[in-house]
Amino acid sequence: MKTFKIIFGILILYGAGTEYISASNQLSSYLSPGILIGCLVMIVFAAWLIGSGLSKEKFEIRSVQFLKYFFIAAGGFVVFAFFGLRSFKPEPDIITSNGVKVDIAAFMNGSRNIIPDQKERRQYCTCVVGKLTSDSKITSRFSAQLIKGDIDKIIAELSSSPDFYELEMNECMMPVKNFHWTETVEKSVRENIYNQVKNSELSKTNNIDTYCDCLMLEYKKLPLSQISNSDFYQSEIGLNIDSLCTLKSKLK
């Protein structure tokens, strides 16, 4: 009976840990009160089962001994949740774009913090995939990755190519109204700008790091739809920002 309690307690922790990751990913939040409370109840129950199974004396919840098993159970929950996070893979979401079948599930899941609205996120992901699959060279080179849904890896590899900007993926952001500047996105945009100007004439007369930091600071003040417009950089606002940052980053 005691062995059964211990095994049952461990199974509860395993189920709670993996379900926490799955439910949190679906809600795009790891701090949902309902999920956290449910997990806490499961941890307490598992701690009681494991503690009563291992204890040779009468096991009471209101005791220091229970507190010890509670922390052990909580540690087990964290371990199971960690492995659940590492192995988590969303349900396949296959779309056909330009005659190519692409799984956008991982791309949708990875973009949830940037674009919280699911409808806008799906529109964005579908647009990006459409840009990629419109190029026969890309579909031929990355056919396996497209089927698997490794969109982020494809973009990362293509971003260093001069032809990448011809895809005009920034247009996919234009309809997005609910957008969050995450640290990862800001770093990625800054890196793209830096790569474009690091070997230009500007690098000879200006501090490129200061220039890029200035651009990011100004861009974050504007609506994303405005920045995503292909005409933005030649617009009055775009040119004014560029002039301001060029002046601020001038080498002395």
C-alpha positions in Angstrom: 0.0 0.0 0.0 2.8 2.4 0.9 4.7 1.6 -2.3 1.5 2.3 -4.3 1.2 5.7 -2.5 4.7 6.7 -3.5 4.3 5.6 -7.1 0.9 7.4 -7.3 2.4 10.6 -5.8 5.2 10.6 -8.4 2.7 10.0 -11.2 0.6 13.0 -10.0 3.7 15.2 -10.0 4.6 14.0 -13.5 1.0 14.7 -14.8 0.9 18.1 -13.0 4.2 19.2 -14.4 3.5 18.2 -18.0 -0.1 19.5 -17.9 1.2 22.8 -16.5 3.5 23.3 -19.5 0.8 22.3 -22.0 -2.0 24.5 -20.5 0.4 27.4 -20.1 1.5 27.3 -23.7 -2.1 27.2 -24.8 -2.9 30.3 -22.7 0.4 32.0 -23.6 1.1 32.5 -19.9 3.0 30.6 -17.3 1.4 32.7 -14.5 -2.2 31.9 -14.9 -3.8 31.9 -11.3 -6.1 29.0 -12.1 -3.3 26.7 -13.4 -1.0 27.6 -10.6 -3.6 27.0 -7.9 -4.4 23.6 -9.5 -0.8 22.7 -9.6 -0.3 23.7 -6.0 -3.2 21.4 -4.9 -1.6 18.5 -6.8 1.8 19.2 -5.2 0.2 19.2 -1.7 -1.6 15.9 -2.5 1.5 14.3 -4.0 3.5 15.4 -0.9 1.0 13.8 1.4 1.0 10.5 -0.6 4.8 10.3 -0.9 5.3 11.4 2.8 2.8 8.9 4.2 4.3 6.2 2.0 7.9 6.8 3.2 7.2 7.8 6.8 7.5 5.0 9.4 5.6 7.1 11.9 2.1 8.7 11.9 2.3 11.3 9.1 0.4 14.6 9.7 0.0 17.5 7.3 0.5 20.1 10.0 4.1 19.1 10.8 7.7 19.9 9.9 8.0 16.5 8.3 5.2 17.3 5.8 6.9 20.6 5.0 10.0 18.6 4.0 8.1 16.4 1.7 6.2 19.4 0.3 9.5 20.9 -0.9 10.6 17.5 -2.3 7.4 17.3 -4.2 7.7 20.9 -5.4 11.2 20.1 -6.7 9.9 17.0 -8.5 7.2 19.1 -10.1 9.8 21.6 -11.3 11.9 18.8 -12.8 8.9 17.3 -14.6 7.8 20.7 -15.9 11.3 21.4 -17.1 11.5 18.2 -19.1 7.9 18.9 -20.3 9.0 22.3 -21.6 12.0 20.8 -23.4 10.0 18.2 -25.1 6.8 20.3 -25.7 5.7 20.3 -29.3 2.4 21.9 -30.3 -0.2 20.0 -32.4 0.6 20.1 -36.1 -1.1 23.0 -38.0 -0.6 22.3 -41.7 -1.3 24.9 -44.3 -0.7 24.9 -48.0 1.1 27.9 -49.3 2.0 28.3 -53.0 1.5 24.5 -53.4 3.9 23.7 -50.5 2.6 22.1 -47.3 4.0 23.9 -44.2 3.5 23.2 -40.5 3.1 26.6 -38.8 2.3 25.3 -35.3 5.8 26.0 -33.8 6.0 29.3 -35.6 2.6 30.3 -34.2 3.6 29.2 -30.7 6.9 31.0 -30.8 5.3 34.3 -31.9 2.6 34.4 -29.2 4.5 36.8 -26.9 5.1 39.2 -29.8 1.6 39.1 -31.3 -0.8 38.0 -28.5 -3.9 38.1 -30.7 -4.3 34.7 -32.3 -6.1 35.9 -35.4 -3.4 38.5 -36.1 -0.7 36.0 -35.3 -2.0 33.5 -37.7 -2.3 36.2 -40.4 1.3 37.2 -39.8 2.6 33.6 -39.8 0.7 32.7 -43.0 2.0 35.9 -44.7 5.7 35.1 -43.7 5.3 31.5 -45.0 3.7 32.9 -48.2 6.8 35.1 -48.7 9.1 32.1 -48.2 7.2 29.7 -50.4 6.9 32.2 -53.3 10.6 31.8 -53.9 11.4 28.4 -55.7 15.0 28.6 -54.5 13.9 28.7 -50.9 11.4 26.0 -51.2 13.9 23.7 -52.9 16.7 24.5 -50.4 14.5 24.3 -47.2 11.9 21.8 -48.3 12.5 19.5 -45.2 12.5 22.4 -42.8 9.2 23.8 -44.2 7.5 20.5 -43.8 8.8 20.2 -40.2 7.8 23.8 -39.5 11.3 25.2 -38.6 10.4 28.6 -39.9 12.5 30.5 -37.4 15.6 28.5 -38.4 15.0 29.3 -42.1 14.6 33.0 -41.4 17.7 33.1 -39.2 19.7 31.4 -42.0 18.4 33.6 -44.7 18.8 36.9 -42.7 22.5 37.0 -43.5 21.8 36.9 -47.2 21.6 40.1 -49.2 18.5 38.7 -51.0 16.6 38.4 -47.7 15.3 42.0 -47.8 13.9 41.4 -51.2 11.3 39.1 -49.6 9.9 42.2 -47.9 8.7 40.3 -44.8 8.2 43.6 -43.0 4.9 43.9 -44.9 3.5 41.0 -42.9 3.6 43.2 -39.8 1.6 46.0 -41.3 -1.9 44.6 -40.4 -0.8 43.8 -36.8 -2.2 46.2 -34.2 -1.4 44.4 -31.0 2.4 44.0 -31.0 4.8 43.7 -28.1 8.4 44.7 -28.4 10.1 41.8 -26.6 13.8 41.8 -25.9 14.3 39.1 -28.5 12.5 41.1 -31.2 14.3 44.3 -30.4 17.7 42.4 -30.5 16.8 40.9 -33.9 15.7 44.1 -35.5 18.8 45.9 -34.2 21.0 43.2 -35.4 19.5 43.4 -38.9 20.1 47.1 -39.0 23.6 46.7 -37.7 24.4 44.2 -40.4 23.1 46.5 -43.1 25.3 49.5 -42.1 28.4 48.0 -40.5 30.3 47.9 -43.8 28.7 51.1 -45.3 30.2 54.5 -45.6 28.4 55.5 -42.5 30.6 53.2 -40.4 33.6 55.4 -41.3 32.1 58.6 -39.9 29.7 57.3 -37.2 29.5 55.1 -34.2 27.3 52.3 -35.5 26.3 51.0 -32.1 25.1 54.5 -31.1 23.3 54.9 -34.4 21.5 51.6 -34.0 20.5 52.2 -30.4 19.1 55.6 -31.4 17.1 54.1 -34.2 15.6 51.5 -32.0 14.7 54.1 -29.4 12.8 56.2 -32.0 11.2 53.2 -33.8 9.7 51.9 -30.6 7.8 55.2 -30.2 5.9 54.6 -33.5 3.1 52.2 -34.4 4.5 49.0 -35.9 2.3 49.3 -39.0 4.0 52.6 -39.8 7.5 51.2 -39.5 6.6 48.1 -41.5 5.5 50.1 -44.5 8.1 49.8 -47.2 7.9 53.6 -47.8 8.6 54.5 -44.2 12.3 54.9 -44.5 11.9 57.4 -47.3 9.1 59.2 -45.6 9.5 62.5 -43.8 9.4 60.8 -40.3 11.8 58.1 -41.4 14.3 60.5 -42.8 14.1 62.8 -39.8 14.8 59.9 -37.5 17.8 58.8 -39.6 19.1 62.4 -39.6 18.7 62.7 -35.8 20.5 59.4 -35.2 23.2 60.1 -37.7 23.9 63.4 -35.9 23.9 61.8 -32.5 26.3 59.0 -33.6 28.8 61.2 -35.4 32.4 60.4 -34.5 34.3 63.3 -33.0 
